Amino acid sequence: MNVIEKLNSIKNGEITAKENVENFIKVIDENNESINAFIELNYENALKQADVIDAKIANGEDVGALAGIVFGIKANINVEDLIISAASKTLENYIGSYNATVVKEILDEDGIIIGILNMDEFAAGSSTETSYYGPTQNPAAMGRIPGGSSGGCAAAIAGKMCDISIGSDTGGSIRNPASHCGVIGFKPTYGAVSRQGLLDLSMSLDQIGPLSNDVSGIALTLNTIAKYDETECTTLNWDKPDFTNVLDDTSLKGMKIAVCKEFIDVTDDEINKTVNQAINKLVEAGAELVEVSFDYINLCLPTYYLINYVEFFSATRKYDGREYGSRIEEVCGDEVLRRIKIGSHIAEAEFSGKYYKQALKARSVIRSEITSMLENVDLIVGPTVPKLPHEIGAELEPMEMYAYDILTVIANLAGIPAASIPAGEVDGIPVGLQLQAKPLDDLKIIKAMSVFENTQ
């Protein structure tokens, strides 16, 4: 049963919202201790929400578009009255004083929030190993990382602990763990979804988005959260489509998709083989396949991290111990401290022109090149992550860890929509197919994923 089918079953009284919540509570109680996806649970309020929804349905009252659907929320997105720690000791006692816009929209449509999900500390990582609350296991490959920074979000979906999770994506933080855990993760166009209430890592790159086990869950959630927000200056006032309209599509005739040689060159051979099989299914469904070239692949990671370091340093200045928890430099982990120190160094006046301003120029070149490529094709498709997830606890140099992101940072630098959908497995470990489109062509990605899903 996919998410929309479950929604209809709840609305039709075939199952109750309370039963849906109770089923997830059972799974969480059985498995969360070993997986460590949730770091705070909201059972009492979730059951109360479910009772209200069930009473409305029993009385013939209208219910919201997400009635009874159960959500987990990443620990850097504000939920009122829950601890929003960003998985850091810095904020271990910070209780959300308001709901982020996306949380408010979910609740307004009768979605149910069951808890807060683990992540890399302040979203600084690609493995969910930097969390103050300990690493999260990959339910699809126990003993290996789930990816990050939204590792708890992907693990909760892969472990069937909630219907949908809401994460944030700065350089692949939704798509990377979606690939590793064998679920679907969607990063919308920058500005399509409000970031109000997000504890930002890098404000010009961050985007909130959903993860689900099926495309219907992604489409249904985007219908609710993708909208203009007058309280958040980066949101776009756009003519949003109904993302559920393409869920029954079975043909990609008329759609042109592109593979990029440079993306293939940096990816392990076995992953390429699996992803190519997935791409062939898109072609069999009617898509026209062409090859394109991207000359700036080696520029993407340094550009991304230079911008990330400076913006993260700026974002963390409010964690000085006077208003929000502890002083961050005194209690944070090594990766967060590394980014703060490098960001501080780059931001100094004598270096900003040498590094940060040059990175902004490089970003403009990357954005221009990618958007130019997308003028002639509908989608760029290829691997989401170039290598398999490592074993938890393995010692990696920082650049080895950063290399996980080489194919995902591009969408954030360019502000374009991108998603990862399971392509298959290598040695029993999931790998993802990434799809990228022009700004505000999010629907084309949903359509292609729907057709791909419908061929399975």
N, C-alpha and C positions, 0 to 999 in steps of 0.2 A: 504494500500500500504506500503510494507516494504521499507527499505532504498535502497536496490539494485533495486527493481522495480521502485522506484522514479528516481534513477540514470539513468536507461534505458529510462524512459519516457522523461527525460531532454535531453539525447543524441539523442533520436528519434524525438525530437521537439514536443512531445505531450504536454508538459508544458515547460516553460522557467525557466532558473535559476533565473531570476528576479522575476517571479511569486512566486517561492519557497521562496525567501527572503521576498517579500512583504507579503506573507501569515504569515510568522513568525513575522514580524514587527507588524502586526495587533494583533496577539495573545499576544505578549509582551506588547504592548501598553494597551491592555485591562486588563491584569492580573498581570504584574510585580509589580505594586504598592502594591498589596495585598500579593503577594508571596515573593517578594524580592529575586529572584534568580539571576538576573543580577545586578551588581553594576556599570558597565560601558557599554555603547552601541556604536556600530561601524557601524551604519546604512549607512552613506554616503559611506564609503569604501566598505561595503558589496554590496551595489547596483552597485558601479563601477565595482567590481569584477564580478558580475553577468552579467553586460552588455558586458564585455570582453569575457566571456564564451559563451554567446548567439551569439555574433558576430562570434566567431570561428565555432560554430555549423552551423550557417547560411551559412558560406563560405565553409563548407565541410572540415574544418581543424580538425586535431586530437585534442582531449581534454584529460585532465587527468583522472585518475581512480576515482576521487572524484568529478567530474565536477558538480557544482551547489549544492552540499550537504552542508548544513549549520551547522557550529560548534559553540559551546560555549566553552570557555577556562577558567579553574580555575585560580583564581587571584594570584597564586604563580608560574605561568608558563609564561615566558617572551614572550610578543608580542610587536613588535616594534611600538612605538608611542602611545601605550595605557598605562594607569596607572596600574602598577602591584604592588598592595599594600599588597598582602597577607592578605587582610582584616584587616590591622592594621593601626592605626594612625601613627606609626613609618614611614611608607612608603606611606602615603596618597598622596604625590606629586611626587612619583618616576615614571618616564615615561620610559617604556622599550626602551632600546637603540639597541636591536637586537631581532631576533626571536629565540626562543628555537628550537632545532633540530626537535622536533615533529611538531612544528608550521610551520617551513620551509617546511617539507615534505608534510604537508597537503596543504599548499599554492601551492607548486610545482605541486601537482596533481589536482589543480583547486578546492580544497575545499574552502569554504567561511567562514570567521570568523565574527560572528555577535556581539560578545561582551565578556565581562569578568564576571565570575560567583563568587558569594559569597561563603564563606568558614569560618571555624573556624579560628580565628586569628593565623597566621603562622602555620596553620594545627594542632594546639594544642587543640583538642577537638573532641567530638563524637556527636555533636548536632547542630553545626552551630549557637549556641547561643553566642559564644565568639567573633563574628565578630564586628569590630568597626562600621560597617554599619548596625547593627541590625540583629536580627535573620531572618532566612528564614523559611517560612511556608512549610508544607508538603502538596502538592496538593492532595494527596490521602487520607489525614486525617488532614484537616485544624484544626489549633489549637494545633497540635502536631509537634514535631521536625521532620525534614527530615532526621536526622542522620548527621554524619560528619566524617571527616572534609569536604568532598566534597559534602556538602549538597546542595549548589547551583547547582552543576552539575546534581544531581539526580532530584531536583525539576524542573529544566529546561526541562528535558526529560519527567518527569511525567506530566508537564504542557504543553507539546507539543510546547515548545518555540524554539526548534532547533532539527535538525535530530540526532546529536551526540554531546556529550560533552566529554571533555578531563579533567580528574582529576588526582590526585596523591593518592597513597595508601601506608601508612607507617605501619599501624597495622589493616587495614580494612577500610580505609577512602574512598574507592570506593564501596566496597561490603556492608558495614554497611548502608549507605544512599540508595543504590540500593534496599536493602531488605525493608527498611522502606517505600520507595516511590513506590515500585512495578515496578521497572525497572531492566534492566540487567546491571551489572557492572563487569568488567574484570580486574584483576590484573595479568599481565604477569609474567613469570619467571623473577627473578631478573637478569637484564642485557640484557634482550631480547629487551627492548625499551630504547633508550637513555634518560638519565636524564639531559643532558646538557641544561641549561636554566631554570631549576627548582630551586626555592628558597627552599633549603632542610630543612626538619625538623630533619631527622635522616638518614645520608647518606648511612649507611649500610642496611637500611630497606626500604627507599623510592623507589617507582616504579610508573611510569606514565602509565595510561591505559584509555580505553574508556568506556562510558556508552551509552546505546541505548534502544529503546523500542523493538527491535527485534535482533535476533542473527546475521542477515545479516549485520546490522550496525557495530556490533563488529568485525565480520570477515573481512569486507571490510576495516575498519580502521586499523586493525592489519596488513593487507597486505601492508599498506603504512608505518606505523610507527615502526614496529618490524624489525629492521635491525641494522647492525653494524655501529657504529659511531666512527671514528678515533679520534674525539675531546673529547670523553668521555670514561674514562679508565675502567668503569665497564661493558661496552657493550660487548656482545658476538658475535663472528663471526661464526654464526651457519647456518645450512642448513634449512632455513626457508621454511615451507610448504605453499601452497596456502590454506588459511583458508576458502575460499569460496567453496572448492571442496566437503565439507561434508554437505552443507546446505540442500541438498535434501534427505539426508539419513533418513530412517524410521526404521532401525533395529539396535539394540545394541547387536546382537548375537555375542558371543565370548568375550564380555567385562565383566570384573569382577569388581563389585563395592562393597565398604565396608561401613558399618555403625560402628560408634565407641560408645560404651556404655557410656563412660565418657562424650561425647558431649551431649548425651541425658540427662544424669543425671543433668547437670547444666542448662537445658533449661525448660522453662515453659511448662506445659503439653499440653495446647491447641496448642502451636506452634509445638510441637512434633507431634501431631495428623495430623496437616495440612501438615507438611514436610513428614511424613510417607506416606501420600496419593500420594505425588509427587514422592517419591522413588518407590512406587508400580508401577507407570506408566513407570519408567525406566525398572523395572523388566518385566512388560508386553511387553515391546519393545524388550525383549531378553536378558537383562543384568542378570548376575548371582550375587546374593546378598550374602555376607558373613559378619560376625561380627568380628571386631578387637578390641583390647584394647590399650589404650594410658595411660601409668602410670604417665605421667608428666604434666597432665592438670593444676594442681595447681602451677606448676613452671612457667607457660608461662607468666602470667601477670606481676609478679615481675621481671622476666628476661627482658621482653620487656621494661618495664618502666625504669628500671635502665639504660639500654643501651640508650633508648630514651632521658632521662634526660641529660646524659653526652654529647651525640652527638648534642643535641639541644643547650646546653650551648655553645659548641664550635662553632656551626654554627652562633649563634647570636652575636659573638664577633665583627663581621664586622659592626654591626649596632650601632656604637658609636657616631653618630651625626656629624661626620666629613666628611664623603663621602656620606652616604646613609641616608637621612632624619634625624629624631630625634634620640636621644639616647634611645634605646629600653626600658631600665629599668624605664625611666621617664614617658613614655606614654602608655605602654602596659597594657593589662588587667590582671586580677588576675591569670588565668590559665597559661598564658605565664610567668608571673613573678614567679609563683610557680615552674615551670619546670627549669627556669634559676637558681633560688636559690638552688634547690636540686641538679641540675647538677653541679653547682659550688662546692658545698659541697662534692659531691661524687668524683669529679675530683681531689680534693686536694690529694697530694702525700700520706698522712697518711691514706686516706680512699680508694684510688683507688684499692689497692690490696684486701681490705676487701669487696668491693661492685662491682665495675665495672669489674675487672678481673674475679671475681667469676661469674658474670652474663655472661661474654663471654664463660666461661667453661660450664655453664648451657645451653647456646644457642647451643653449639656443641652437647650436649647430646640430646636436643630436635630435632635438625636437623637430627642427626643420627637415632633417633627413628622413626621419620616421614618418612624419605627416606627408612628406612628398611621396614616399613609397606607397602610402595608403590612399593616395589620390587615384591610383591606377588599379588597386585591388580592394576587395571588401574586407579581407582578413589576412593577417600574417599568422601562420601556424607553425608549431614546432615544439620541441621539448620545453617543459616548464623549468626543470632543474637539471643541470648537466651531469650530476653524479648521484649515486644512491646515498641514503642517510647513513651516517656513521654510527658505531656503537656508542651508547651513553658512557661517558667517562673517558673516551679516547682523547688523547692530547693532540690538538690541532693548533698550528700557528694562526694568528689572526687572519692573515691573507688566505689561508686555506679555508677558514670559516667563511670569509667574505665571498669566496669564489662560488659558493652556492647561489649567490644572487646575480650572477653575471647576465642571465637571461631575463630576469624579472625587473631589475632596476630601470630598464629602458622605458617601460610603460609609465613609471612614476616620474621620471625625468621629462617625458613628453606629455604627461597629463592625459593619456589615453586610457580607454577601458581595456581590461584584460582579465582572463579567467583561466583556471586550470580544471580539467575534467580527467578522470582516470582513463589512461590509454591502455593499460595492461600491467603486466608484472615482469620483473627481471629477478630471477632467483627467488621468486615468491614475494618480492617486495614491490609495492605499487610505484608506478611512475605516471606522470601527468602529461597531457597534451595541453599546451598553452595556445590560446587564441587572443589576438589583439586587433583592435579596430580603431577607426578614426574617432576623435572626440564626439561624444553624444551618439555614436553608432552602437551603443550598448546592446540594442535589440538584435543586431546581426549576430552578436556572440551568442545570445540566448537562443536564437533560431538554429545556429549551427550546432550548438550543444544538444538542443532538443532532437534534431534529426539524428545526430550521432547516438544519443541515448535510445532513440526509437529503433535503431538498427541492431541493438544488442539482443 
